[in-house]
Amino acid sequence: TGGGMIEVIDVDGFPVSIGGDYFETLLWVNGSGADVMAALEAGFDADEILLHETDGRQLVQVKAADFVSADLVAALPGIRSTKRLHPVLPVLSRKETRVPFGSCTAMLEHDAGKSTPLWQLAVDYECSRGGLTPAEVIQKMVEIVRILRHSIAEGIAGTTYDDRVLGHQCGRFDELMRSGKLLDGGALNRIVLYVSALMEVKSSMGVIVAAPTAGACAALPGAVIAMAESMGLDEQEMAKAMLASGLIGVFIATRWTFAAEVGGCQAEGGSAACMAASALVTLAGGSLTQCVSASSMAMQNMIGLICDPVANRVEVPCLGKNVMAASNALSCANMALAGYDAIIPLDEVIDVASKVSTQMPRELRCTNLGGLSITPTALALEKTLADRRAASCGSGCACAG
């Protein structure tokens, strides 16, 4: 249910660690790997050069901001073959990277009472982490916002996909909202619409941004973009709000997880609400303290939430939980803006959620073994979808087996 992270841990029997955050050059060596390493260290600016040995064979792994050039490889002694792997992450890792803070407590100490906007602290963090300029950081997030807005429009227009539980529903919501036939929810109705649209795009295998995960992809961006549009704010302001939310996400990822398999839906929907609350306060021009308070309250409200997808699809009750996370974020944002006291600091709330996840049975952590997942209706739906998939694939496909 996450955004999709893969680590390569083995290449031809050599134990390696490749996470897609570097340009990787792999060199199979017939001669002395130590000599190859020495030549590389003398003639190439690498972040890391590693020598792997197994069964008398040697592999030199080079992590850097670019590939080892073909000319340099040709000059190295005893190279049998070469493989180059491009990075997949948008921001590369760097040697001896230093970030200004890694927790909410450290961030507040770093701010030293200046009440720097949360989005600006996020920009500072990303500049340190990725070697980017502030303008580059903002522009990257603006591009993400544009992807999200396109996906929202696509979802409202209508999506189709056979292998899912829920069909296109948000179009009808949009019609009733525009004609004034829904209960007056103000901006919340637009939030519900945008959250629903993103979830429908996700379930139809469309383009989404896993912010923070695929299962909880809609609460944060749906709330931010809907509220910003309701306030008449532009994409720059949306990007700042998303950056603020991302920094809260850094604190969650550092201390805990986003994975429902580890922490239940409190790790996905809870994290999304926590992040979205700070983003909404940012849109309102709230202070750093108010952003953090809103995030703390939002996460507090979702501690213990289980993950129990119906028919092994991330749709039901995930749509409702995304809507709930966004609604929770809006409520907590307004509470924080009004000076409500979160009482428990954000870092402590994250730590408690982590502790609760260790006490949560595996049946309630995205295993399809508990909660709504094992109701008669859910089991019948799962069988119906499996039969439909098998029939469409035919006897030659593993689905039919």
Secondary structure, DSSP 8 states (H G I E B T S, - for coil): --S----EEEETTEEEEE-SSSEEEEEEESS-HHHHHHHHHHH---SEEEEEEETTEEEEEEEESS---HHHHHHSTTEEEEEEE---SSS---TT---S-SSHHHHHHHHTT----HHHHHHHHHHHHH---HHHHHHHHHHHHHHHHHHHHHHHH----SS-S----HHHHHHHHHTT-S---THHHHHHHHHHHHHHHHHTT-----SS-STT-SHHHHHHHHHHHHHT--HHHHHHHHHHHHHHHHHHHHHS---HHHHTHHHHHHHHHHHHHHHHHHHTT--HHHHHHHHHHHHHTTTT--B--GGGSTTTTHHHHHHHHHHHHHHHHHHHHTT----S-HHHHHHHHHHHHHHS-GGGBSSSSSGGGGSHHHHHHHHHHHHHHHHHH-TTSGGG-
